[in-house]
Amino acid sequence: MLKRGFRRGRRSVRRHFSDGSVSIFLIVILAAVFMFVAVFIDYARIAAMKVQTERLARAAVRSVMSAYDPVLQQRYGLFAYGETDGNMIMGNVLNDSLNPGDRGDAFQLMAMRVDSSGLELERPLGSYEVFNRMIGEDMKYKAPIDFTLELVQKFKPMSQAMKEASNTVDVLGKLQKLYDRREDALNEMLEKQRKAAESALPLPKLIMDPPGAYIYDASLSGFVYMASDAAAQYADYMSKVEEDARRPEDEDKLYTSLIQDYEFGVSVLSSQISARLDKASSTHDELLTKAEQLWTEAQSLNEEMKRVIQEAEDRNTNVGYDTVTNDQTLGNSGSSGEDAALIRSIREKTDQLLRSDELLNGLRQEIHGQKRKYAAVQSGVSSVASSAGRSENKGQVMQTSRQLDSYLQEYAVSGSANILDRQRAQLDESRAADKERKAAEKLAKQKLNEAANVLSALNGLEGQNELMDEFRKLQQYYDESLQFNRELDEARSRRELGSNPYDAGKSAMNGMDGIFGSMGSILEGAGEELFQNEYAVHYYQHFDIGKLSEVIQNPSAGSRLADELRVANQEVEYILYGFHNPIGNISSAYAEIFATRLAIRTMEGLVENSKLGNPLVVLAAAILYGIEKSIEDMLQLVQKGSIPLSKYVPVQLTYRDHLRLFLLLHSNNERKMSRMLALIRFNTGINPADRSTYASGEVTMAMRLWFLPGITNVLGTAIGDSGEVQGNRYVFSRRADFSY
């Protein structure tokens, strides 16, 4: 019984112990599962919090940057942060986004709170990099299209003709200067030779004047003026000397006085001849040395002309013209082949401007021949001087006289025998067209002075003092923009028209080279410069050129123009030239338009005058034509606002179109940007250097953890989480950036 009871009790205890073990095991299992689930619940909440924090940070920064300045956007197409407090906007956006609303029974899974927030505004609009980027964004599509269709396409039909005109003006302009210098050197060379010969003109009066075939004997007269006198009286002199010598010592000499006079006269004559000969020889040698130097200069210039002709076709500036011509996006309306061929044919005639080596060598040989002939004359005169009155030298005197006369006839005295006259005539044969050319040059210079007078009238306009305050203020803003971007100003000069028609024509063609070169670059790929230039003409005001009509016709009317010269009426011109005075930018634009018209009209002039023959005459006539037509064009431009591009390409070109072209030529982009920024500040009162275009915001959010913050912190550290557990809170930061 007891044994059976013991067994029953043991089984009951074992059963109860087994049931307890199961409960503890389940509790342990459930605790681990609960901990695991709880941690992952918090991690799920943390993950959701991170996503929401990032979204809120981005939304907050975007909201801040939505407060851009409407004036800058509407007037200049620029985005920059306005004057609203960005931290306030950011705080309001974050708080409103986390506001649960009025419902009290809402379940907040994350229940986030803003722990802190910060905002940094950077990249001011006044910096070149930012301003340039915004211009590019605004103009990257329309600038290349507008410029190509509105300007490049107009210039394409005349591209080859302008290329040939530029090459022709370039080579003929160089040749014209070399030609004139060479011919001047040859003229001066002949003049030196003539003056060298003229140094011997006093000698015949001391030898025998006039030259004769015979010297008759003469009695002592007491006067010896020439070597021929000494030779003529020598026989009588010797006779009287012998007669006196035969007289007894106590008898008076009869001819002492005459003999002494003769000997004295001969001595003086000999000294005079020697002195005159020395002076003439010194001058003669010096002048012929200079003559030979001038020949060397002329020969060198002739060789330089050959080199210019050979290099005429190898100009780097041709690339821009060819790029415009060959671009297929503009269609196939190429330039007139006939006009280009006519202009090219002018250059093919440049060889006729050269002097042949045979002619030049002949001129040099004549210098040497003159030296040899004078050396013979010098020797003869020297012998006459040393033997005068000392021996019977009639033959020597006559021979020397004939040599001297022949030399003077050949080199000093004008006439059919003069070698230098014949050489001058030979040179003048090829200068037949020079007279016509000089006449055209003179008239062209007069016409150019007329154009320069108009420009002087513009530069001298009065009544500008009241406008200078505006320009001084603008200059201050410009200088501050340069300083802000760490740039230093450079000296500039106002555009003027020179007085030399050839220099004006060459300068005009250089400008056209630059225009077509820039067009070619644009067709190959538009760059920042084009965007800036087109931005300037799209958003800034240019001058009304029609306002100059009255001034051009009546310069004294300039005082009534003063109000039109305000900054607001010439913004594009200021961007282009940068003068801080009322008239400098306008007059510079006027001068540059005139130069452009001169280049185009000179091209026409080359075609119109291509049949004149001599290339330099063609050039002079073409430049005269160009100046005359350019003056007419300027008057038409100020009266009508536009002019035909060319006689051969009758599309209209406006004043604004010309400014767009000139912006390509003045490629100091940083200064252009500073001028644009200065105008923005001047017109709006907003300093772009103080307005930011980039925002960087940081948001720190906090959320209360539900379970086991210690374990969450340990696990977060182990997996490299960027958040932080602070007590029972989880804190997470996220940065967001936004740029206009």
MARZA-638384 format. One record per residue (C-alpha): residue in three letters; x, y, z. Coordinates in steps of 0.5 Angstrom, whole numbers, plus 500, padded with zeros to 3 digits. Layout:
<pts>
gugu,u,v,w
ala,X,Y,Z
...
</pts>
This chain:
<pts>
gugu,u,v,w
met,500,500,500
leu,505,505,502
lys,510,503,496
arg,504,504,492
gly,503,511,495
phe,510,513,494
arg,510,511,487
arg,504,515,486
gly,506,521,489
arg,513,521,485
arg,509,521,479
ser,505,527,481
val,511,531,483
arg,514,529,476
arg,508,531,472
his,508,538,476
phe,515,539,475
ser,515,538,467
asp,509,543,467
gly,513,548,470
ser,519,547,465
val,515,548,459
ser,512,554,462
ile,519,557,463
phe,521,555,456
leu,515,558,453
ile,516,565,457
val,524,565,455
ile,522,564,448
leu,516,569,448
ala,521,574,451
ala,526,573,446
val,521,573,440
phe,518,579,443
met,525,583,444
phe,526,581,437
val,520,584,434
ala,520,590,439
val,527,592,436
phe,525,591,429
ile,519,595,430
asp,523,601,433
tyr,528,599,427
ala,522,600,422
arg,520,606,425
ile,527,609,425
ala,527,607,417
ala,521,610,416
met,523,616,420
lys,529,617,416
val,525,617,409
gln,521,622,412
thr,526,626,414
glu,530,626,408
arg,523,628,404
leu,522,634,409
ala,529,636,408
arg,528,637,401
ala,521,640,401
ala,523,645,406
val,529,647,402
arg,525,647,396
ser,520,651,399
val,526,656,402
met,528,657,395
ser,521,658,392
ala,522,665,395
tyr,526,667,389
asp,526,675,387
pro,521,676,382
val,524,683,380
leu,530,679,377
gln,526,673,374
gln,521,677,371
arg,526,683,368
tyr,532,679,367
gly,530,671,367
leu,535,670,373
phe,533,666,379
ala,536,669,386
tyr,534,668,393
gly,530,674,395
glu,530,678,402
thr,525,673,406
asp,528,670,412
gly,530,663,410
asn,530,660,417
met,523,662,418
ile,520,659,412
met,524,652,413
gly,522,652,420
asn,514,653,418
val,515,648,413
leu,517,643,418
asn,512,644,423
asp,506,644,418
ser,509,638,416
leu,509,635,422
asn,503,638,425
pro,498,632,426
gly,492,636,426
asp,486,637,430
arg,484,630,431
gly,486,627,438
asp,485,620,437
ala,490,620,431
phe,495,614,432
gln,502,617,431
leu,507,611,429
met,513,615,429
ala,511,622,433
met,517,625,430
arg,519,632,433
val,524,637,430
asp,530,637,434
ser,534,643,430
ser,534,646,423
gly,539,650,419
leu,540,653,413
glu,546,656,409
leu,545,660,403
glu,551,660,398
arg,554,662,391
pro,552,669,390
leu,549,671,383
gly,554,676,383
ser,560,671,381
tyr,562,670,374
glu,561,662,375
val,554,663,377
phe,552,668,373
asn,555,665,367
arg,551,659,368
met,544,662,369
ile,545,666,362
gly,547,659,359
glu,541,656,362
asp,537,661,359
met,540,662,352
lys,542,655,351
tyr,537,654,346
lys,535,660,343
ala,541,664,342
pro,544,659,337
ile,538,659,333
asp,536,666,333
phe,544,668,332
thr,544,663,326
leu,538,665,323
glu,538,672,324
leu,545,674,322
val,549,668,320
gln,544,667,314
lys,544,674,312
phe,552,674,311
lys,553,667,308
pro,552,669,301
met,557,674,301
ser,562,670,305
gln,567,668,299
ala,567,675,296
met,568,678,303
lys,574,673,304
glu,577,675,297
ala,576,682,299
ser,579,682,306
asn,585,678,302
thr,586,683,297
val,586,689,301
asp,591,686,306
val,596,684,301
leu,595,691,297
gly,595,695,303
lys,602,692,305
leu,604,693,298
gln,602,700,297
lys,606,702,303
leu,612,698,301
tyr,611,700,294
asp,611,708,296
arg,617,707,300
arg,621,703,295
glu,619,708,290
asp,621,714,295
ala,628,710,296
leu,629,710,288
asn,627,717,288
glu,632,719,293
met,637,715,291
leu,637,719,284
glu,637,725,288
lys,643,724,292
gln,646,722,285
arg,645,728,282
lys,647,732,289
ala,653,729,289
ala,654,731,282
glu,652,738,283
ser,658,738,289
ala,663,739,283
leu,659,745,279
pro,664,750,282
leu,670,746,279
pro,669,748,272
lys,670,756,274
leu,677,754,277
ile,679,750,271
met,676,752,264
asp,669,756,263
pro,667,755,258
pro,670,748,256
gly,674,749,249
ala,678,745,244
tyr,684,750,245
ile,687,755,249
tyr,690,761,246
asp,697,764,249
ala,696,770,253
ser,700,776,256
leu,701,776,263
ser,695,780,266
gly,696,780,273
phe,690,776,274
val,689,768,274
tyr,682,766,275
met,682,759,272
ala,687,754,270
ser,686,755,263
asp,688,763,265
ala,695,760,268
ala,696,755,262
ala,695,761,257
gln,699,766,260
tyr,705,760,262
ala,709,761,256
asp,709,769,257
tyr,711,768,264
met,717,764,262
ser,719,769,257
lys,719,774,262
val,722,770,267
glu,728,769,263
glu,728,776,260
asp,729,779,267
ala,734,773,269
arg,738,775,263
arg,739,783,265
pro,745,785,269
glu,745,785,276
asp,745,793,277
glu,739,793,272
asp,732,794,274
lys,728,788,273
leu,722,790,268
tyr,717,784,270
thr,718,783,277
ser,711,785,279
leu,707,781,273
ile,711,775,275
gln,710,776,282
asp,702,777,281
tyr,702,771,276
glu,706,766,281
phe,701,769,287
gly,695,768,283
val,697,761,281
ser,698,759,288
val,692,762,290
leu,688,758,284
ser,692,752,286
ser,689,752,293
gln,682,754,291
ile,682,748,287
ser,685,743,292
ala,680,746,297
arg,674,746,292
leu,676,739,290
asp,677,736,297
lys,670,739,299
ala,666,736,293
ser,670,729,294
ser,667,729,301
thr,660,731,299
his,660,726,293
asp,663,720,297
glu,658,721,302
leu,652,722,298
leu,654,716,293
thr,654,712,300
lys,647,714,302
ala,645,713,294
glu,648,706,295
gln,644,705,302
leu,638,707,299
trp,639,702,293
thr,639,697,298
glu,633,699,301
ala,629,699,295
gln,632,692,293
ser,630,690,300
leu,623,693,299
asn,622,690,293
glu,624,683,296
glu,619,684,301
met,614,685,296
lys,615,679,293
arg,614,675,300
val,608,679,301
ile,605,676,294
gln,607,669,295
glu,604,669,302
ala,598,673,300
glu,593,666,300
asp,596,663,307
arg,591,667,311
asn,589,664,318
thr,583,668,317
asn,580,665,311
val,578,659,316
gly,572,663,318
tyr,569,665,311
asp,570,658,309
thr,566,655,315
val,560,660,314
thr,560,658,306
asn,560,651,307
asp,555,650,313
gln,549,646,310
thr,545,648,316
leu,544,655,313
gly,542,652,306
asn,546,652,299
ser,545,660,298
gly,553,661,297
ser,556,667,296
ser,557,670,289
gly,563,666,285
glu,563,672,280
asp,564,677,285
ala,569,673,288
ala,573,671,282
leu,573,679,280
ile,576,681,286
arg,581,675,286
ser,583,677,279
ile,586,683,282
arg,591,680,286
glu,593,676,280
lys,596,683,277
thr,600,684,283
asp,607,682,280
gln,606,688,275
leu,608,692,282
leu,615,689,282
arg,621,692,280
ser,625,687,275
asp,632,685,278
glu,635,687,271
leu,633,694,272
leu,635,695,280
asn,642,692,278
gly,642,697,272
leu,641,702,277
arg,646,700,282
gln,651,699,276
glu,650,706,275
ile,652,708,282
his,658,705,281
gly,659,708,274
gln,658,715,277
lys,664,713,282
arg,669,711,277
lys,667,717,273
tyr,668,722,278
ala,674,718,280
ala,677,720,274
val,675,727,274
gln,678,728,281
ser,685,725,279
gly,685,730,273
val,683,736,277
ser,688,734,283
ser,693,734,277
val,691,741,274
ala,691,743,281
ser,698,741,283
ser,701,743,276
ala,698,750,275
gly,703,755,273
arg,709,750,274
ser,709,747,267
glu,706,747,260
asn,699,743,262
lys,694,746,256
gly,692,739,254
gln,691,737,261
val,687,743,263
met,683,742,257
gln,682,734,258
thr,680,735,265
ser,675,740,263
arg,672,736,258
gln,672,730,263
leu,669,735,268
asp,664,738,263
ser,662,731,261
tyr,661,728,268
leu,656,734,270
gln,652,734,263
glu,651,726,265
tyr,649,727,272
ala,648,734,274
val,645,738,269
ser,638,737,266
gly,638,735,259
ser,638,729,254
ala,645,727,256
asn,643,726,263
ile,643,719,265
leu,639,720,271
asp,634,724,267
arg,633,718,263
gln,633,713,269
arg,628,717,272
ala,624,717,266
gln,625,709,266
leu,622,709,273
asp,616,714,271
glu,614,709,265
ser,611,704,270
arg,608,710,275
ala,603,712,270
ala,598,710,274
asp,600,713,281
lys,597,720,279
glu,591,717,278
arg,592,713,285
lys,594,720,289
ala,588,723,286
ala,583,718,289
glu,587,718,295
lys,587,725,296
leu,579,725,295
ala,578,719,300
lys,582,722,305
gln,577,728,305
lys,571,724,305
leu,574,720,311
asn,575,727,314
glu,568,728,313
ala,566,722,317
ala,571,723,322
asn,568,730,323
val,561,727,325
leu,564,723,330
ser,568,729,333
ala,561,732,333
leu,558,726,337
asn,564,726,342
gly,564,733,343
leu,556,734,345
glu,555,738,351
gly,550,738,356
gln,552,731,359
asn,554,734,366
glu,547,732,369
leu,548,725,367
met,555,724,370
asp,552,722,376
glu,548,716,373
phe,555,714,370
arg,559,715,376
lys,554,711,380
leu,554,705,375
gln,562,705,375
gln,562,704,382
tyr,558,698,382
tyr,562,696,376
asp,568,697,380
glu,565,693,386
ser,563,687,381
leu,570,687,379
gln,573,687,386
phe,568,682,388
asn,571,677,383
arg,578,679,384
glu,579,682,377
leu,583,689,375
asp,581,694,371
glu,585,695,364
ala,585,702,360
arg,581,702,354
ser,581,708,349
arg,575,711,345
arg,574,708,338
glu,576,713,333
leu,577,714,325
gly,584,715,323
ser,586,720,317
asn,589,714,313
pro,584,711,308
tyr,588,705,307
asp,589,704,315
ala,582,705,315
gly,580,700,310
lys,585,695,313
ser,582,696,320
ala,575,695,317
met,577,688,314
asn,580,686,320
gly,574,687,324
met,570,683,318
asp,575,678,319
gly,573,677,326
ile,566,677,325
phe,566,671,320
gly,571,668,324
ser,566,668,330
met,561,666,326
gly,565,660,324
ser,566,658,331
ile,559,659,333
leu,557,654,327
glu,562,649,329
gly,559,650,336
ala,556,655,340
gly,560,657,347
glu,559,661,353
glu,561,668,349
leu,555,667,344
phe,550,666,350
gln,552,672,354
asn,552,676,348
glu,545,674,346
tyr,543,675,353
ala,545,682,353
val,541,684,347
his,535,680,349
tyr,535,683,356
tyr,538,690,356
gln,536,696,352
his,540,699,346
phe,540,706,344
asp,535,709,339
ile,540,710,333
gly,535,715,330
lys,536,720,335
leu,543,722,332
ser,539,724,325
glu,539,731,327
val,546,731,330
ile,549,728,324
gln,546,734,320
asn,547,739,325
pro,552,738,330
ser,550,744,334
ala,543,741,335
gly,547,736,340
ser,544,739,346
arg,537,737,345
leu,540,730,345
ala,542,730,352
asp,536,726,355
glu,537,721,350
leu,544,719,353
arg,542,716,360
val,544,710,362
ala,537,706,361
asn,537,708,354
gln,544,705,352
glu,545,699,356
val,547,694,350
glu,553,700,348
tyr,555,700,355
ile,556,693,356
leu,560,693,349
tyr,564,698,350
gly,564,700,358
phe,565,707,358
his,563,711,364
asn,560,717,360
pro,554,719,356
ile,557,719,349
gly,563,715,349
asn,559,708,348
ile,555,711,343
ser,560,714,339
ser,564,708,339
ala,558,704,336
tyr,557,709,331
ala,565,709,329
glu,565,701,329
ile,558,701,324
phe,562,706,320
ala,568,701,319
thr,563,695,318
arg,560,699,312
leu,567,701,310
ala,569,693,309
ile,563,691,306
arg,563,697,301
thr,570,697,299
met,569,689,297
glu,563,692,292
gly,568,698,290
leu,573,692,288
val,568,689,284
glu,566,696,281
asn,573,698,279
ser,577,691,278
lys,578,693,270
leu,582,699,272
gly,588,695,271
asn,593,697,276
pro,592,694,283
leu,594,700,287
val,589,704,283
val,584,699,284
leu,585,699,291
ala,585,707,292
ala,578,707,288
ala,575,702,292
ile,577,705,298
leu,574,712,296
tyr,568,708,293
gly,567,705,300
ile,568,711,304
glu,563,715,300
lys,558,709,300
ser,559,708,308
ile,557,716,309
glu,551,715,305
asp,549,708,309
met,550,712,316
leu,545,717,314
gln,540,712,312
leu,541,708,318
val,540,714,323
gln,534,716,318
lys,531,709,317
gly,533,704,322
ser,536,699,318
ile,540,699,311
pro,541,693,306
leu,547,689,308
ser,550,690,301
lys,549,692,294
tyr,549,684,292
val,546,682,298
pro,540,686,299
val,537,684,306
gln,536,689,311
leu,541,690,317
thr,539,694,323
tyr,542,697,329
arg,541,692,334
asp,544,687,329
his,550,691,328
leu,551,691,336
arg,550,683,336
leu,556,683,331
phe,560,687,335
leu,559,683,341
leu,563,678,338
leu,569,682,337
his,570,685,344
ser,570,678,347
asn,573,680,354
asn,567,676,357
glu,568,678,365
arg,568,685,364
lys,562,684,360
met,559,680,366
ser,561,685,371
arg,557,691,366
met,551,687,366
leu,551,686,373
ala,552,693,375
leu,546,695,370
ile,542,690,374
arg,544,693,381
phe,543,700,378
asn,536,698,375
thr,533,694,381
gly,537,696,387
ile,539,689,388
asn,546,687,389
pro,547,681,385
ala,553,679,390
asp,548,679,396
arg,543,674,393
ser,544,667,393
thr,543,662,388
tyr,544,655,392
ala,541,653,399
ser,544,647,403
gly,539,646,409
glu,540,641,415
val,534,638,419
thr,535,634,425
met,529,630,427
ala,527,626,434
met,523,620,435
arg,521,617,442
leu,523,609,442
trp,518,604,444
phe,522,599,446
leu,529,597,449
pro,533,604,447
gly,540,601,449
ile,539,595,445
thr,537,599,439
asn,543,603,440
val,548,597,440
leu,545,595,434
gly,545,601,431
thr,553,602,432
ala,554,595,430
ile,551,596,423
gly,554,603,422
asp,547,607,423
ser,548,615,422
gly,543,616,428
glu,544,617,435
val,540,614,441
gln,539,620,446
gly,536,617,452
asn,529,614,450
arg,530,618,443
tyr,532,617,437
val,535,623,433
phe,537,623,426
ser,540,629,421
arg,539,629,414
arg,542,635,409
ala,539,637,403
asp,541,642,397
phe,538,646,392
ser,540,650,386
tyr,537,655,381
</pts>
